[in-house]
């Protein structure tokens, strides 16, 4: 279970890893229709595959 948790990223973490704003990431997630993998409190968690899709969309 812990491994699964570390593979998930919030939109803020995705933004930091790609060096772009959180707003751009949230917009890309909405436009691509990416589904969240988990939700804890107010945080939405996305898979590493989502990171690759978002990175490709931002180029």
C-alpha positions as CSV (number, residue, x, y, z in Angstrom):
1,X,0.0,0.0,0.0
2,X,2.8,2.4,0.8
3,X,4.3,1.9,-2.7
4,X,1.0,2.8,-4.3
5,X,0.9,6.0,-2.2
6,X,4.4,7.1,-3.3
7,X,3.5,6.6,-6.9
8,X,0.6,9.1,-6.6
9,X,1.2,12.8,-7.0
10,X,-0.9,15.9,-6.3
11,X,-1.3,18.6,-8.9
12,X,1.1,20.8,-6.9
13,X,3.7,18.1,-7.0
14,X,3.2,17.6,-10.7
15,X,3.6,21.4,-11.2
16,X,6.9,21.4,-9.2
17,X,8.3,18.5,-11.1
18,X,7.5,20.1,-14.5
19,X,8.5,23.6,-13.4
20,X,5.1,25.2,-14.3
21,X,2.3,26.8,-12.4
22,X,-0.3,24.8,-10.6
23,X,-3.0,26.6,-12.6
24,X,-1.6,25.2,-15.9
25,X,-1.6,21.7,-14.5
26,X,-5.2,22.0,-13.3
27,X,-6.2,23.3,-16.7
28,X,-4.4,20.5,-18.5
29,X,-6.0,17.9,-16.2
30,X,-9.4,19.3,-16.9
31,X,-8.8,19.5,-20.7
32,X,-7.4,16.0,-20.9
33,X,-10.2,14.5,-18.7
34,X,-7.7,12.8,-16.4
35,X,-9.4,10.9,-13.6
36,X,-8.0,11.1,-10.0
37,X,-6.6,7.9,-8.5
38,X,-7.3,8.8,-4.9
39,X,-8.6,11.6,-2.7
40,X,-7.6,12.4,0.9
41,X,-9.2,15.4,2.4
42,X,-9.1,18.2,-0.1
43,X,-6.1,16.7,-2.0
44,X,-6.6,14.9,-5.3
45,X,-3.9,12.3,-6.2
46,X,-3.0,11.4,-9.8
47,X,-0.9,8.5,-11.2
48,X,2.6,8.7,-12.8
49,X,0.9,8.0,-16.1
50,X,-1.1,11.2,-15.7
51,X,2.3,13.1,-15.3
52,X,3.4,11.8,-18.7
53,X,0.2,12.8,-20.4
54,X,0.3,16.3,-18.9
55,X,3.9,16.7,-19.8
56,X,3.2,15.8,-23.4
57,X,0.2,18.2,-23.5
58,X,2.2,21.2,-22.2
59,X,4.8,21.0,-25.0
